[in-house]
Amino acid sequence: MLNVAMFGASGRMGRTIVPLLAASTDLRLSGALAAAQDPHIGHDAGIVAGTVPVAVSITSDPERALEGAGVAIDFTLPAATLAQARHCLARRVPLVIGTTGIDELGKAEIARIAGSIPVVMAPNMSLGVNLLLKLAELGARALDADYDAEIFEAHHRHKVDAPSGTALGLGQAVARGRGTTLEQAAEYVRHGATGPRRKGAIGFSVVRGGEIVGDHRVIFAGPGEQIELAHHAQDRSGFARGAVAAARWVVGRPPGLYSMMDVLGL
């Protein structure tokens, strides 16, 4: 039985992953972490997730959450993720990171930590989205710069980062396919008299509202035709199943920074 520590146990993704762990025959929730001000501190993580009691109380102490853990899953906020990654490094616990919005300095620190422990980090954990990432790269490689690339994403009103980590991942996939970088090609803002579209630009459009789980679309708009690749999340279960699969996969791997492409063999 593999013991799993859940960082962000009271959050949207944590409450989706905990029931999967409770129902698993080879995984067991051994620790559950939330922020110190969270009202669910001290409550059973299973009850908070709306499933059966799991005899694991939510704590604000990362060291307590990691006791006995063979792997940790993190869906929190960037600053918290970095702090928790350091605790995992100290205890040599493999880590799966689903948190988005981590800046370049944070990513560099995670890469350093991954020099000593195996880490899976991905902008999105679902199989469908990772297939979309691969298709976006292949599409960009096949279509020349006469096909304008636009990435659309929509999420719930509570999401704090924009564009989403998945949208940025799609932009990076398109940039790779075109032999450039997202830093060189991205256009994030359009307002006022912007002039004609820059050839080769990768544009982003963002919607925030209601309880949208996650919609992503890659559009290649070319001469006389338009190609669209899309993924629509109906709930969070696909992301949760991917994170659990990553947790199984990462245990026993050599130190390194892995992606869901590695986990899924894509």
C-alpha positions as CSV (number, residue, x, y, z in Angstrom):
1,M,0.0,0.0,0.0
2,L,1.4,3.4,-1.1
3,N,0.9,6.2,1.4
4,V,0.0,9.5,-0.2
5,A,0.2,13.0,1.4
6,M,-2.4,15.4,-0.1
7,F,-1.3,19.1,-0.1
8,G,-4.4,21.3,-0.6
9,A,-6.8,18.6,0.8
10,S,-9.7,21.1,1.4
11,G,-9.4,22.7,-2.1
12,R,-11.3,21.9,-5.2
13,M,-8.8,19.3,-6.5
14,G,-8.0,18.0,-3.0
15,R,-11.7,17.2,-2.4
16,T,-11.7,15.4,-5.8
17,I,-8.6,13.3,-5.2
18,V,-9.3,12.2,-1.6
19,P,-12.3,10.1,-2.6
20,L,-10.2,8.4,-5.3
21,L,-7.6,7.5,-2.7
22,A,-10.3,6.3,-0.3
23,A,-11.6,3.9,-3.0
24,S,-8.2,2.7,-4.1
25,T,-6.9,-0.8,-3.3
26,D,-3.2,0.2,-3.7
27,L,-3.1,3.8,-2.4
28,R,-3.9,5.2,1.0
29,L,-4.2,8.8,2.2
30,S,-1.7,9.2,5.0
31,G,-1.6,13.0,5.4
32,A,-3.7,16.0,4.5
33,L,-2.5,19.6,4.5
34,A,-4.3,22.9,4.2
35,A,-3.4,26.6,5.0
36,A,-3.2,27.6,8.6
37,Q,-6.3,29.8,8.4
38,D,-8.4,27.1,6.7
39,P,-11.7,26.4,8.6
40,H,-11.3,22.6,7.9
41,I,-8.1,22.2,10.0
42,G,-8.6,19.3,12.4
43,H,-11.5,17.8,10.4
44,D,-11.4,14.4,8.8
45,A,-10.2,14.8,5.2
46,G,-12.8,12.2,3.9
47,I,-15.7,14.0,5.5
48,V,-14.5,17.4,4.1
49,A,-14.3,15.8,0.6
50,G,-17.9,14.4,1.0
51,T,-16.9,10.8,1.2
52,V,-16.4,8.2,4.0
53,P,-14.2,9.1,7.0
54,V,-10.5,8.2,6.3
55,A,-9.1,8.7,9.8
56,V,-6.8,11.4,8.6
57,S,-7.3,14.9,10.0
58,I,-6.4,18.0,8.0
59,T,-3.3,19.8,9.4
60,S,-1.5,23.0,8.7
61,D,1.9,21.4,9.5
62,P,3.7,20.0,6.4
63,E,5.9,17.8,8.5
64,R,3.0,16.1,10.1
65,A,1.2,15.7,6.7
66,L,4.4,14.0,5.3
67,E,4.8,11.5,8.1
68,G,5.0,8.0,6.6
69,A,4.2,9.3,3.0
70,G,5.7,7.5,0.0
71,V,4.6,10.3,-2.4
72,A,2.9,13.7,-2.2
73,I,0.4,15.4,-4.4
74,D,0.3,19.2,-4.4
75,F,-2.6,21.4,-5.6
76,T,-2.2,24.6,-3.6
77,L,-0.7,28.1,-4.5
78,P,2.7,28.8,-5.9
79,A,4.4,30.1,-2.7
80,A,2.9,27.2,-0.7
81,T,4.0,24.7,-3.4
82,L,7.6,25.8,-3.2
83,A,7.6,25.6,0.6
84,Q,6.1,22.1,0.5
85,A,8.6,21.0,-2.2
86,R,11.4,21.9,0.2
87,H,9.8,19.7,2.9
88,C,9.6,16.8,0.3
89,L,13.2,17.3,-0.5
90,A,14.3,17.1,3.1
91,R,12.3,13.9,3.5
92,R,13.2,12.5,0.0
93,V,9.5,12.1,-0.8
94,P,8.6,12.1,-4.5
95,L,6.2,14.9,-5.5
96,V,3.5,15.5,-8.0
97,I,2.7,19.2,-8.7
98,G,-0.5,20.3,-10.2
99,T,-0.3,23.9,-9.0
100,T,-0.3,26.5,-11.8
101,G,0.9,30.1,-11.9
102,I,4.4,29.3,-10.7
103,D,6.8,32.0,-12.0
104,E,10.2,31.4,-13.7
105,L,12.1,31.7,-10.4
106,G,9.8,29.2,-8.8
107,K,10.2,26.8,-11.7
108,A,13.9,27.1,-11.5
109,E,13.8,26.2,-7.8
110,I,11.6,23.2,-8.5
111,A,14.1,22.1,-11.2
112,R,16.9,22.3,-8.6
113,I,14.8,20.2,-6.1
114,A,14.2,17.7,-8.9
115,G,17.9,17.1,-9.1
116,S,17.6,15.2,-5.8
117,I,14.0,13.7,-5.9
118,P,11.7,12.8,-8.7
119,V,9.1,15.5,-9.4
120,V,6.2,15.4,-11.9
121,M,5.0,18.9,-12.8
122,A,2.4,19.6,-15.4
123,P,0.1,22.5,-16.3
124,N,-2.7,19.9,-16.5
125,M,-2.9,16.3,-15.4
126,S,-5.7,15.0,-17.7
127,L,-5.0,12.5,-20.4
128,G,-7.2,14.5,-22.9
129,V,-5.4,17.7,-22.3
130,N,-2.0,16.1,-22.7
131,L,-3.2,14.6,-26.0
132,L,-4.3,18.1,-27.0
133,L,-0.8,19.4,-26.1
134,K,0.8,16.9,-28.5
135,L,-1.7,17.6,-31.2
136,A,-1.1,21.4,-30.9
137,E,2.6,20.9,-31.4
138,L,2.0,18.6,-34.4
139,G,-0.5,21.0,-35.9
140,A,1.9,24.0,-35.5
141,R,4.7,21.9,-37.1
142,A,2.5,21.0,-40.1
143,L,1.1,24.5,-40.8
144,D,3.1,27.5,-41.8
145,A,3.0,31.1,-40.4
146,D,0.1,31.9,-42.7
147,Y,-2.0,30.1,-40.2
148,D,-2.5,32.4,-37.2
149,A,-2.5,30.6,-33.9
150,E,-4.9,31.6,-31.1
151,I,-5.4,30.0,-27.8
152,F,-8.7,30.4,-26.0
153,E,-9.3,29.4,-22.4
154,A,-12.2,29.8,-19.9
155,H,-12.3,29.0,-16.2
156,H,-14.4,29.7,-13.1
157,R,-14.4,33.1,-11.5
158,H,-12.2,31.9,-8.6
159,K,-9.1,31.1,-10.7
160,V,-6.4,33.6,-9.8
161,D,-3.9,33.2,-12.6
162,A,-4.4,34.0,-16.3
163,P,-3.8,32.7,-18.9
164,S,-4.1,29.3,-17.3
165,G,-1.1,27.0,-16.9
166,T,-2.7,24.8,-19.5
167,A,-3.1,27.6,-22.0
168,L,0.5,28.6,-21.5
169,G,1.5,24.9,-22.0
170,L,-0.5,24.9,-25.3
171,G,1.3,28.1,-26.3
172,Q,4.6,26.5,-25.6
173,A,3.6,23.4,-27.6
174,V,2.7,25.6,-30.6
175,A,6.0,27.5,-30.3
176,R,8.0,24.3,-30.2
177,G,6.2,23.1,-33.3
178,R,7.2,26.4,-35.1
179,G,10.8,26.4,-33.9
180,T,10.5,29.4,-31.6
181,T,9.7,30.2,-28.0
182,L,6.6,31.5,-26.4
183,E,8.5,34.5,-25.0
184,Q,9.2,35.6,-28.6
185,A,5.8,34.9,-30.1
186,A,3.1,35.5,-27.4
187,E,0.5,38.2,-27.5
188,Y,-1.4,38.5,-24.3
189,V,-3.1,41.9,-24.5
190,R,-5.1,43.6,-27.2
191,H,-6.7,46.9,-26.6
192,G,-7.3,50.0,-28.7
193,A,-5.7,50.6,-32.1
194,T,-3.4,47.5,-32.1
195,G,-2.8,47.5,-35.8
196,P,-2.7,44.3,-37.9
197,R,-1.8,41.0,-36.3
198,R,1.9,40.2,-36.1
199,K,2.8,37.3,-38.4
200,G,3.8,34.3,-36.4
201,A,2.2,35.6,-33.2
202,I,0.6,33.2,-30.7
203,G,-2.5,35.0,-29.3
204,F,-4.3,34.3,-26.1
205,S,-8.0,35.0,-25.2
206,V,-9.2,34.5,-21.6
207,V,-12.6,34.2,-20.0
208,R,-13.3,34.1,-16.2
209,G,-16.8,33.5,-15.0
210,G,-19.3,31.3,-13.1
211,E,-18.2,27.8,-12.3
212,I,-16.6,26.8,-15.7
213,V,-14.3,23.9,-14.9
214,G,-12.0,24.4,-17.8
215,D,-12.3,24.9,-21.6
216,H,-9.3,25.1,-23.9
217,R,-9.2,25.6,-27.6
218,V,-6.3,26.0,-30.1
219,I,-7.3,27.7,-33.4
220,F,-5.2,27.8,-36.5
221,A,-6.9,30.4,-38.8
222,G,-5.4,30.2,-42.3
223,P,-6.2,31.2,-45.9
224,G,-9.7,29.8,-46.6
225,E,-9.9,27.5,-43.7
226,Q,-9.8,27.2,-39.9
227,I,-8.6,24.2,-37.8
228,E,-9.7,23.9,-34.2
229,L,-8.5,21.6,-31.4
230,A,-10.5,21.6,-28.3
231,H,-10.9,20.1,-24.8
232,H,-13.9,20.7,-22.5
233,A,-13.6,19.5,-18.9
234,Q,-17.0,18.4,-17.6
235,D,-15.8,18.0,-14.0
236,R,-12.4,17.7,-12.2
237,S,-12.3,13.9,-12.2
238,G,-10.1,13.7,-15.2
239,F,-7.5,15.9,-13.6
240,A,-7.7,14.0,-10.4
241,R,-7.3,10.6,-12.1
242,G,-4.2,11.9,-13.9
243,A,-2.7,13.2,-10.7
244,V,-3.2,9.8,-9.0
245,A,-1.7,8.0,-12.0
246,A,1.3,10.3,-11.8
247,A,1.7,9.5,-8.1
248,R,1.8,5.8,-8.8
249,W,4.3,6.4,-11.7
250,V,6.8,8.7,-10.0
251,V,7.6,6.4,-7.1
252,G,10.9,4.6,-7.7
253,R,11.9,6.9,-10.6
254,P,15.4,8.4,-10.5
255,P,15.6,12.1,-9.5
256,G,14.4,14.4,-12.3
257,L,11.7,16.8,-13.5
258,Y,9.1,14.8,-15.4
259,S,5.9,15.8,-17.1
260,M,2.6,14.1,-17.8
261,M,4.0,13.3,-21.3
262,D,6.5,11.0,-19.4
263,V,3.8,9.5,-17.2
264,L,1.5,8.8,-20.2
265,G,4.2,7.7,-22.6
266,L,3.3,10.5,-25.1
